[in-house]
Amino acid sequence: MNSEFLQRQAKSVYRMNKEKEQVVRGNECVQGGNERERRTGAQDLAVEVNETAKQLLGTGGQTADVLGAGGWDGN
């Protein structure tokens, strides 16, 4: 085996390990945070979407919640 071949192999292994490390870090970020924080974030987003929908539709009173995050609006 020549040194050029070994250098290419070493670079290939190094690159694969770096890519694997990035995937693992990405998965940790996705899984990070506790369930309550994720649920609260989703609820906040749903409320924001509903408020935006009300503004776009120009409606008040009983409105259909876009993501089902509320129910009776009461305005």
N, C-alpha and C positions, 0 to 999 in steps of 0.2 A: 504494500500500500504506500502510495506516495503522500507527501505532506499536503499537497494541494487538495487531494481527496479528503484527508482528515480535517483540514480547515473548513471545507464546504460542509462536511458532516457536523462539525462543531457549531458552525453558524446556524445550520438548520435546526439542530436541537435547541440552541439558545433561543431562536425565534419562536419555536413551538412552545417553549416554556414561558416566554413572555406573553404570548397570546393566551395561553392557559391561565396565567396569573391575572390577566385583564378580565377574562370571563368570570373567574372566581370573585374578583373584586366587584364586578358588576352585579353578580348574583347577591352578594352580601348587601349591596346598596338597595337592591330591590326588596330583599327580605328584612332590611333594617327597619327600625321603628316598631313600636308595639301596636297591637291590634286596635287599641282605642284611638291612637293618633291617626292610623289609616282610615278608620271608620269616620272620625270627626272630619278629616280632610275631604272624604267623599261626600259627607253631608253638607259641608260648606260649599263645595262645588255645585251640588244639586240646588241649594238655595240660591246661589249666584245665577245659575242657569234659569231658574224659575223667575227671579227678579228681572233678568234680561228679557225673558219671553213676555212677561207682563208689560214691560216698557215698549217692546216692539209691537205688541198687539194692542196696546193702549186700553187694556181692560182693567176693571177693578171688581171688587166683590168676589164672587165665587169663581176661581180660576182653576183650570186644569193644570195640575203640576206635571211638568214635563217629565221628570224622573220619578214621580211618585214619592217625593221626599216630604210632603207636608199633609195634604188633605184640604180641609176647609181653611181658606185664607182669612176670611173675616174682615176684609177691608170694606 
